[in-house]
Amino acid sequence: MSAFTPRAAALPALALTTALLLCSCSAGAGSGDGERDAKGTSGKRLTATLGTAKDSAGPAPEVPGARRGGTVTIANLNDYSHLDPQKIYAGETYSTSLLWGRQLTQYQVVDGKPKLVGDLATDTGTSSDGGRTWTFRLKEGIAWEDGKPITSEHVKYGIERTFAPGFEAGPTYWPEWLTGSEDRSTAVKKYGGPKDGDLDAIETPDARTIVFHFPQPQADVPYMAAQSSSSPVREDKDTGTGYDVKPFATGPYRIVEHKQNQRMVLERNPHWKAETDPIRHQYPERFEFTFGKQTLNTAQEVFNGRGDGPTTLSTRNEVPPELFAAADRDPAKRKLVVAGSRGAYTNDLYIKNSRVTDPEVRKAIHYLFPREQARQVLGGPRVGDFATTLSSPAVVGWERYDLYPVAPAGDIAKAKEHLAKARKKVTRLTYAYSADSPQDDRLAQVLSDAFAKAGITLVVKRLDPAAFTNEVFRGPAPYDMWLSTNSVDWPTPSTLLPDSFHSELDSLANSIRYTNPAVDRELERIAKIGDARRKAEELIDLEKVVMKDVPVVPFLYASVAQFRGEDIGGAAIHPIYGAIAAADLYVKKS
């Protein structure tokens, strides 16, 4: 996810409204010029379809009303942890890095609807051998920022870097899938990166063809190939740790300056060709990124049109809670709020199954959880729609279900019924949360009050944010519940249950210690399916089996609300990455 890991990231309560933006998908809202209201729009049914070779040809569909010229200022509180494409593992970074980087495949967005198409490749790939072999053909005319052609060897070298020391922060799919390993550490024992020479599992028969050989069928390669880890890297430009600050460009812009934690400047890449790119645009003359300014101050300048406010936006930070009321009252300010889905995120109340072992108790928790009050504390309907499923409506194959219907306020009587069926009387449970803001404390109190109505004392533990993951996940981890966010790494369900609910996963992945031997066997069987749609359908069916055990309590399909200046056009939440899509922005007047 990164914020993640995009798979199942434990986050403090306030993260439901201010978390780092991860990858995944759902619908953005509003018109192409960024004018929309600030209501939650997270529950829409939307998945990324596979496009054709025709869809994969450039140029990208024009943004209505767009014009060329001007400078866009992107004001984010913090600089990027990683710009090296093989280390990027956060949705907003994925999205913004499209300004300077390209991948084998990528998501074309038209009217808020995503379609996976070939980016550097002519299409989304061709499989053979039951999904064990995948072939991509690169487009003609694609070039680096110095004009030299991008070749299949550059793509191969970039992917080989994912095995090397120092790249643990990035996605692990290429190392694991190409070697048939269960984890990255096992994969790197088989191949340690470019220093070990060529990786035999990747062939480059000519400068425009790249062939991947997987020991096991892999149905989701086209989606995985859209991750930044599938970006080409030229060995002669690989500056090691310096590449994390200033990567060499293949997209419409190139980084001309980057002073970490201060500013970053992008200018047009003269060697990018629109006719090869179905994703990106080159509307502004420049992008200027600033880091370090408090989000409240930036948002006030934007809403009040002061200084550079009219041409400023944030792609990482949301509208501060202090300004939401003013934006709701003032139609002019409300138009500057860019709202949409956070992607394929669901926010849930996680239950440590190794501590709360009785399904009847977990069902009681499901009925006790005061969703309506909890959402109100976090900001109201704008933070998301109530969820009833583990996965988001954004994933391929998703089905709406509600195994244990309950009113948003909860059902104390129903909870007491299940507590009465429990093998052992329960009078005390523990809830841990990260102390990031007053909302976290208020939410803990709301939960305590709700559980008290069923005769349960909820012992709350306020943890330092830096210690939260270590204390809740590792070692004894003596807590029964916490709020968490789960997501997928692309809009299919194949990185949800397999990466979070198999009993042999470590405590960071399977944080709730879910164990069901029958589910393990099914996950192992489904992993061998080479057909993407059949695999997705079977995983959704298995999800319903898992949720009968109530391993977590679904809470929200998460929404996001960012802001843009009145002279910024094209601002909309990317339906996959859950942040304003920088590649579609333009300046209305300059």
Secondary structure, 3 states (H helix, E strand, C coil): CCCCCCCEEECCCCHHHHCCCCCCCCCECCCCCCCCCCCCCCCCCCCCEECCHHHHCCCCCCCCCCCCCCEEEEEECCCCCCCCCCCCCCHHHHHHHCCCCCCCEEEEEECCEEEEEECCECCCCEEEHHHCEEEEEECCCCECCCCCECCHHHHHHHHHHHHCCCCCCCCCHHHHHHHCCCCHHHHHHHCCCHHHCCCCCEEEEECCEEEEECCCCCCCHHHHCCCHHHCCCCHHHCCHHHHHCCCCCCCCEEEEEEECCCEEEEEECCCCCHHHCCCCCCCCCEEEEEECCCHHHHHHHHHHCCCCHHHEECCCCCCCHHHHHHHHHCHHHHCCEEEEEEEEEEEEEEECCCCCCCHHHHHHHHHHCCHHHHHHHHCHHHHEEECCCCCCCCCCCCCCCCCCCCCCCCCHHHHHHHHHHCCCCCCEEEEEEECCCHHHHHHHHHHHHHHHCCCCEEEEEEECHHHHHHHHHCCCCCCCEEEEEECCCCCCHHHCHHHHCCCCCCCCCCCCCCCCHHHHHHHHHHCCCCCHHHHHHHHHHHHHHHHCCCCEEEEEEEEEEEEECCCEECCCECCCCCCECHHHCEECCC
